[in-house]
Amino acid sequence: MFEISSEKRQKKEIEHILAFSLLSERVKNILSLEADLPFILEMLDKRAAFLSDSPAGLSDIFLTGGLPEVEQTITRTLFEHIMKEPVHPCITRFFISLIDSINIITLYKHLRWGLSARPTFITGGNVKEPVLSTILHSNDVSEITGLIKKQTGFYVGKPAAASIESALLKGISGQVKKMERESPDIGLILNYLWRSSLEARDLSILYYGNKIDKDIIREELVH
């Protein structure tokens, strides 16, 4: 029996991952190309309109900062592009909450891991960069708990990635339910999509974490 080459094995793995992705077929086709990563990133630059807001191309960003910087650039540019669009107020409020959550998690990771590089925060949230920068310069992880309490109403006793993310997601859930009451049309659809995304997240945690301690899994899940 012939051994499957590493290239074919990698292609099959990519196809398996993309089979469950909500990305458009155009983007999936680009990611499935048998080409080097810089070329694929150049193709994404041309296809994704929101990336035109970024001053540097993804391939150049990859060469200087690697995949983590590429991921941060895509996330930041996409959210900032969305915030410029004329959308329903509920959608705007939802993305503001999402931006705040991402920025707080980014802040926690930099403090927790003692990273020297300055984090890149997404603009457009309620928690402004000066507030985030002040906590960053204090080098005190515990200050994040007060910020989370103010944003979500939930108190996180001991700051940890799982508990922080869970509290932030629960906070967004509460806001989305309020939006549903205020705007039964848009809010209803938004709440359904949000609950579906949380369910998919929890199922993924249960599937991939079947060998992890149950207490740790329980912290990760959004109830």
N, C-alpha and C positions, 0 to 999 in steps of 0.2 A: 504494500500500500504506500502510495506517495505521501510524503510529509507536506503539510500545508505550509507555504512560505510565510514568513513574518508579515510581509506586505499584505497578502491575502487575508491573513488572520486579523490584521488591524482593520482592513476594509470591512470585514464581516462584523467586527465589534462596533465600528462606526455606524454601519447600517442598522444594527440592532438597537443602538441608542437612539438614532434618528427616527426609528419606526414608531416610537412613543412620544416624539417631540411635537409640539404645537407650532413649530417654525413653519414658514411657508415652503412650498415645494421648491421655489426658486432658491431660497437659502439652503435648503437641504441638498440640492444638487451641487451647489458650490462647495459645501462642506464635504461632499462625497468625492470630489475631484481627486484624481491620483496626481497630485502636484505638491510642491513644497509649500510650507506654511506661509511664507511671505507672499507668494502668488495668490493663495487663497484669500489672504487678508486684503490684498489689493482688489480682488473681485468683490469682496464684501463692501469695501469702500465705495465702489461704483454702483452697487445695487441698493444699499441702505441710504435713503435720502437724509436721515437724521445725522449721519456721520459727516455730512458736509459742514456741520457746525464745528467739527473738531479741526484745530489749526494744523495738526500733523496727521499723516496717513497711518493706518494701523500697522502696516509693514514696518514703517520707520519706528513706531512706538515699540513694536516687538523687538527690534534689533537693539534698542537702548534699554528697555525695561522688562523685556520678557512677557510671557503670557499674563502674569498678574496685572501688569500695567495695561495690557490690551483689554482685559476684562473690566478693569476700573474705568477705562476710557469709554467703552461701549455703554456701561451702566450709567455713568455720569452724563454722557452726551444724550442718551435716549431720554432720561428723565427731564433734563433741562429743555430738550426739544418739546416734550409733551407739555411742560408748563407754559410754553409760549403759545400753544394751540388754544383756539376759542372753543372750549368744551363746557359741558354742563357743570354748574357749581359743585354738585356732589362728586363728580369725577375729579375735579380740581382738588377738593378737600381730601379725597381718598389718596391721591398721589402726594399731597403735602405730608400726610401721615406716614406714607410709605417712605418718603425721602428722609423724614426725621428718624424713622426706625433704622434705616440703612446707615445713616450718619452716626447714630448712637452705637450701633454694633461695631462700626469701623473704629470709633473712638475707643471702645472697650478693648478691642483686639490690639490696638497700638499700645495702650497702657499695660495690658496684661502680658504681652510678649516683649515689652520694652523695645519696640522697633525704633530705630534712629531716624528713618526717613519720615518726613512729614506726611500725614494722611491727606488724601484728596477728598474733600467733602462735596456733596452735591448741593448746589444752590437751589433755593425755592422752598425750603422747609420753614416751619415756624421757629425751630431752634436755629438761631443765626450762628454763623461761623465764629464770631467773637466769643460767644458762650462756650462753644465746643473747644475753641483754642485755649480759653482760660482753664478749663478742666484738664486739657491736654498738658499744659505747662505746669499745673499743680502736681502732676504725676501721681494723683490719688484716685485709685479705682473706685473707692467708696463714694466719691462725689457723684458718680453716675446714678446711684440709687435714687438720689433726690430728683435728678432730672427725669428718670423713668416714672417716679411717683407723680410728678407734675404733669407729665405727658399722658399717662395711662390711668392713674388712680390706683395702680398696684404697687405694693411695696416689695422690693426684692431684698431679702435679708442679707444674703451673702452673694455678692456679684459673681456670676458665672455665665458663660456663654449661653448655656441652655436656658437658664432661668430668665436671663435678660431678653432673649429672643422670644420666649414664650409670653412674657409679660407684654412686650411690645405688640405681638400679634393679637393677644387678647384685647389690648387697648384699641387696635384698629377694628376688631370685630365689634366692640361696643359702639364705636363711631359709625360703622356701616349700618348697624341696626337702627341707630338714631336717624340716619339718612333715609332709611326705608320708611320710617314713620313720617318724615318730613316730605319726602318725594316718592310716593308709592309706585310711580312708574319706573323711573331710573333707579331709585333706591332698591326696589325689589330685585331687579336684574343684577345690580352690583352686589347685593348681599348673596344672591345665589352663586354668582361666579366666585366670590370671595370664599364662601363656605366650601365650594367644590375644590378650590385650590388648597385650602387647609386640610381637607380630607385626603387629597392626593399626597400632600406632604406627610401627614401622619402615617398613611399606608406605606409610603416609601421608607419611613423610619422603622416601622415594624418589620418590613420585608428585609431590609439590609442590616437591621440591628438585632436579628433573632438570637445572636450569641452574646449580646451585651447584657450587662446586669439590668434587671427589671426596674430598679429604682432610677437608674440613669435614663432609661427609655421613657419612664413616666415623666421625668422633667422635660424631656424633649417634646412630648406631645402637647398639642394645644387642645384643651378640653372645652 
